[in-house]
């Protein structure tokens, strides 16, 4: 059979079911995966999407056709699957053992009885979060904890503003100290401060880097090239080594292994931990943030004040072009316009000036350009954002 080449992305396999990826594709991928690894035994897990049982069964069928034994963990979060693979042999009791592993990143008695709103988005966070928070003194308000692949309340993607509406309203209504939301497979974690404001992943990376460097002086931190300078400045202030990296979990994991970095963060809510097998995790960041708030005696909003008053970020802005072949020309135009800045092409085009910087990255599969920009004042950020966008959209 022939597979749709578009489903193979830079660091994962994704497609629309069943038009782009279906059972036949999953079966072929399962067989190829086993053959490539020469695997004797692999673990398979799935999320709550309605297509997942059929795709998982087909993948397993393909893998076993190559003589590979498969441990089917059923419906689990992505980070639980990472844990099962890394620890091996945990054919049963993975959830309990995983909870112990996640809790090992903090000192539970330190945690104060915060008022916390949690939104699992009808996804896998509803499976894991209750087991973690029953061990903490926090008072929790739980939203969308019933696992349902139809997503009856909202899509499980907190990066989209409309999907945060419920948790923002409840944080404000409950006068909560913090809100925590997860995506569908719960490998990404997002925060709402006590005022109801969404917290950028840049700032969360900076705060978690601070927490790690207090515990592990001199450690290396890997950060996303799109990120605010808040990250590298925080790492420098606490005596660590900041390592800029291209976007994507495969590239982060490789760089962290190469450098023995203790922590890494992407602006999109992926956070990676050396002691979590260099993998990303959606629950460890939540626990670490509660620990940091407890140790500092401050709500998240107050922890953010030094950053929010100094670093002004645009967030990621996507612009769709008419055709893919327009992308190189637009990047060349932008590079020529800002030729007096410090430029590098680690991932797309990045340009640095003393008081502002930006990155423009093309999508691998669509005629899209993604802009992330930061400046030292809100006025400059808005002016430069509009200036670069005008070049992108010319």
C-alpha positions in Angstrom: 0.0 0.0 0.0 1.1 3.6 -0.5 1.0 6.0 2.5 0.3 9.7 2.5 3.7 11.2 2.8 2.3 14.3 4.4 1.5 12.5 7.7 5.3 12.1 8.4 6.2 15.4 10.2 9.6 16.5 11.4 9.2 14.7 14.8 6.0 12.7 14.7 3.3 11.1 12.6 0.1 13.1 12.4 -2.9 13.3 10.1 -6.7 13.6 9.8 -8.6 10.4 10.5 -9.6 8.6 8.3 -8.7 10.7 5.2 -5.0 11.0 5.9 -4.3 8.3 8.4 -6.3 5.2 8.9 -6.1 1.6 10.1 -4.1 0.5 7.0 -1.6 3.2 7.6 -1.3 2.4 11.3 -0.8 -1.3 10.5 2.0 -0.5 8.0 3.6 1.9 10.4 3.5 -0.6 13.2 5.3 -3.2 11.1 7.9 -0.7 9.9 8.4 0.6 13.4 9.2 -2.9 14.7 11.4 -3.7 11.7 13.4 -0.5 12.0 14.0 -1.0 15.8 14.4 -4.8 15.4 12.2 -4.7 18.4 11.5 -7.8 20.6 9.0 -6.0 22.8 7.3 -2.6 22.6 4.8 -0.7 24.6 1.7 0.9 23.0 -0.7 3.4 24.6 -3.5 5.6 23.3 -5.5 8.6 24.2 -9.3 9.3 24.4 -9.9 10.2 20.8 -12.7 8.1 19.2 -10.3 6.9 16.5 -7.6 5.7 18.9 -8.8 2.2 19.7 -9.0 1.2 16.0 -5.6 2.8 15.2 -3.9 1.3 18.2 -5.3 -2.2 17.3 -4.1 -1.8 13.8 -0.6 -0.6 14.9 -0.3 -3.6 17.3 -1.4 -6.0 14.5 1.4 -4.6 12.3 4.0 -4.8 15.0 3.1 -8.4 16.0 3.2 -9.4 12.3 6.9 -8.8 12.5 7.3 -11.1 15.5 7.4 -8.3 18.1 5.7 -8.7 21.5 3.5 -5.8 22.4 2.5 -4.6 25.9 -0.8 -2.8 25.4 -1.3 -0.2 28.2 -4.6 0.9 26.8 -5.7 4.5 27.5 -2.8 6.4 29.3 -1.2 9.8 29.0 1.8 10.3 26.8 4.2 10.9 29.7 2.9 7.7 31.4 3.9 5.8 28.2 7.4 7.4 28.3 7.7 6.2 31.9 6.6 2.7 31.1 9.1 2.4 28.2 12.0 3.9 30.2 11.4 1.8 33.3 10.4 -1.4 31.3 8.8 -4.4 32.9 6.0 -2.3 34.5 3.3 -4.4 32.8 0.9 -3.7 35.6 0.6 -0.9 38.2 2.1 1.7 35.9 -0.3 4.5 37.1 0.6 4.1 40.8 4.3 3.8 40.0 4.2 6.8 37.7 2.5 8.9 40.4 5.3 8.1 42.8 7.8 9.1 40.1 6.2 12.4 39.4 5.9 13.2 43.1 9.6 12.6 43.5 10.4 15.9 41.8 9.0 17.9 44.8 9.0 17.9 48.6 5.3 17.3 49.2 5.2 18.6 52.8 6.3 22.0 51.5 3.2 22.5 49.4 0.7 25.0 50.9 -3.1 24.6 50.7 -3.5 26.6 47.6 -6.9 27.1 45.9 -6.3 25.5 42.4 -8.6 25.2 39.4 -7.8 22.3 37.1 -9.0 21.7 33.6 -8.3 18.3 32.0 -10.1 19.2 28.7 -11.9 15.8 28.7 -8.5 14.3 28.1 -5.9 12.2 29.8 -5.3 14.7 32.5 -8.5 13.5 34.1 -6.9 10.1 34.6 -3.7 11.2 36.2 -4.3 14.5 38.0 -6.7 13.1 40.7 -4.0 10.7 41.8 -1.5 13.5 42.2 -3.7 16.0 43.9 -5.1 13.6 46.4 -1.6 13.6 47.9 -1.5 17.4 48.2 -3.3 19.8 50.6 -4.6 21.9 47.8 -8.3 22.7 47.4 -9.2 21.9 43.8 -12.0 22.8 41.5 -12.0 20.2 38.6 -13.3 21.0 35.1 -13.7 18.5 32.2 -12.3 15.5 34.1 -14.6 13.0 32.5 -12.6 11.5 29.7 -14.5 11.9 26.4 -13.0 11.9 22.9 -15.9 13.9 21.6 -14.7 16.9 23.7 -18.2 18.1 24.7 -17.0 21.2 26.6 -14.1 22.5 24.5 -11.2 21.3 22.4 -8.3 20.1 24.5 -5.8 22.7 23.4 -5.3 25.5 25.9 -3.2 27.5 23.6 -6.4 28.6 21.9 -8.0 31.4 23.8 -11.6 30.1 23.5 -10.6 26.8 25.1 -9.4 28.6 28.2 -12.7 30.5 28.8 -14.1 28.0 31.3 -10.9 27.8 33.5 -10.3 31.6 33.3 -13.9 32.3 34.5 -13.6 29.7 37.4 -10.2 31.0 38.5 -11.6 34.5 38.9 -14.9 33.3 40.4 -13.2 31.0 42.9 -10.5 33.6 43.7 -8.0 30.8 43.0 -4.3 31.1 43.4 -3.6 29.4 40.1 -5.3 27.5 37.2 -3.7 24.6 35.5 -4.8 23.1 32.2 -3.6 20.2 30.1 -3.9 19.3 26.4 -5.6 16.0 25.2 -2.7 13.6 25.9 -1.6 15.6 28.9 2.0 16.0 27.9 1.7 19.8 27.9 0.8 22.0 30.8 -0.6 25.5 30.9 -1.1 28.1 33.7 -3.6 30.8 34.5 -2.6 33.3 37.2 -4.9 34.5 39.9 -6.1 37.5 37.8 -7.3 35.1 35.1 -4.4 35.9 32.8 -2.9 33.2 30.6 0.9 32.8 31.4 3.2 32.4 28.4 5.3 29.3 28.3 8.4 31.6 28.0 7.8 32.8 31.6 7.0 29.4 32.9 10.3 28.1 31.5 12.1 31.0 33.2 10.4 30.3 36.6 11.1 26.5 36.4 14.7 27.2 35.3 15.1 29.3 38.4 13.6 26.5 40.6 16.1 24.0 39.1 19.1 26.2 39.4 18.4 26.9 43.0 18.5 23.1 43.6 21.3 22.4 41.1 23.7 25.3 40.7 25.5 25.6 37.5 23.2 23.2 35.6 22.4 23.6 31.9 19.0 24.6 30.7 17.8 24.1 27.1 15.3 26.7 25.7 13.3 27.3 22.6 14.8 29.8 20.1 11.4 31.5 20.0 11.5 32.2 23.7 11.6 35.5 25.6 15.0 36.7 26.7 13.5 36.2 30.2 14.7 32.6 30.0 18.4 33.2 29.2 18.6 36.2 31.5 17.1 34.1 34.4 19.5 31.3 33.7 22.4 33.6 33.7 21.3 35.4 36.9 21.1 32.0 38.7 24.5 30.8 37.4 23.3 28.3 34.9 24.2 27.7 31.2 21.4 28.6 28.7 21.4 26.5 25.5 19.2 27.8 22.7 17.6 25.0 20.6 15.5 24.5 17.5 11.8 23.8 18.0 10.5 20.2 18.5 10.5 17.5 21.1 12.9 15.2 19.1 15.5 18.0 18.9 15.1 18.9 22.6 15.5 15.4 23.8 18.6 14.9 21.7 20.2 18.2 22.8 19.5 17.5 26.5 21.1 14.1 26.3 24.1 15.5 24.5 24.6 18.2 27.1 23.2 16.5 30.2 20.9 19.4 30.6 18.6 19.2 33.7 15.6 20.9 32.2 14.2 22.2 28.9 11.2 24.3 28.0 9.3 25.2 24.8 6.9 28.2 24.6 4.1 25.8 23.5 3.9 24.2 27.0 6.3 21.2 26.5 8.7 20.9 29.5 11.5 18.3 29.5 13.3 16.8 32.5 16.6 15.0 32.7 15.3 12.9 35.6 12.2 12.0 33.6 14.3 10.2 31.0 14.8 13.5 29.1 11.1 13.4 28.1 8.4 16.0 28.3 5.8 15.8 31.0 2.6 17.6 31.7 2.3 17.0 35.5 5.8 17.6 36.8 5.7 21.3 35.8 2.4 21.7 37.8 3.9 20.2 40.9 7.1 22.2 40.6 5.2 25.5 40.2 3.1 24.7 43.3 6.4 24.0 45.2 8.0 27.3 43.9 4.9 29.3 45.0 5.0 27.6 48.4 8.7 28.2 49.0 8.5 31.8 47.9 5.2 32.4 49.7 3.8 34.1 46.6 1.0 33.4 44.2 1.9 32.9 40.6 0.8 36.4 39.6 3.4 37.9 42.0 6.1 35.6 40.8 5.5 36.9 37.3 5.7 40.6 38.1 9.4 41.0 37.6 9.2 39.3 34.2 5.9 40.8 32.9 7.2 44.4 33.6 10.4 43.9 31.7 9.7 41.5 28.7 7.0 42.2 26.2 6.2 39.4 23.9 3.9 39.1 20.9 3.0 35.4 21.2 3.1 33.3 18.1 1.3 34.9 15.1 0.6 32.7 12.1 0.2 34.2 8.6 -1.0 32.0 5.7 0.5 32.7 2.3 -1.1 31.9 -1.0 1.5 29.3 -2.0 4.4 27.4 -0.4 6.9 28.8 -3.0 6.3 32.3 -1.6 7.9 31.4 1.7 11.6 31.6 0.7 11.1 35.0 -1.0 9.4 36.4 2.1 12.2 35.2 4.4 14.8 36.7 2.0 12.9 40.1 2.0 12.8 40.1 5.8 16.5 39.2 6.1 17.4 42.0 3.7 15.3 44.5 5.6 17.0 43.7 8.9 20.5 43.1 7.5 22.0 45.3 10.2 20.8 43.0 13.0 22.5 39.9 14.2 21.0 37.0 12.2 21.1 33.3 12.5 19.1 30.4 10.9 18.9 27.7 13.5 15.2 27.3 12.7 13.8 29.8 10.2 15.2 33.3 10.5 16.1 34.9 13.8 17.2 38.6 14.1 18.6 40.2 17.3 18.9 43.9 18.2 19.8 45.3 21.6 16.2 46.1 22.5 14.1 43.7 20.4 14.4 40.5 18.6 12.2 38.1 16.5 12.0 34.7 14.8 10.1 33.9 11.7 9.7 30.2 11.0 8.0 28.4 8.1 5.6 25.5 8.6 6.9 22.2 7.2 3.6 21.3 5.6 1.6 24.5 5.0 2.3 27.9 3.4 2.5 29.5 6.8 5.0 31.8 8.4 5.1 32.0 12.2 6.3 35.2 13.9 7.5 35.5 17.6 8.8 38.9 18.6 9.9 40.6 21.8 10.9 44.1 22.8 11.8 45.9 26.0 8.6 48.1 25.9 5.1 47.3 25.0 5.0 50.2 22.5 8.1 49.0 20.7 6.8 45.4 20.7 3.6 46.5 19.0 5.4 48.8 16.5 8.0 46.2 15.5 5.4 43.4 15.4 3.3 45.3 12.9 6.4 46.3 10.9 7.5 42.6 10.5 4.0 41.4 9.8 3.7 44.0 7.0 6.7 42.4 5.4 5.4 38.9 5.8 2.0 39.9 4.4 3.1 42.0 1.5 
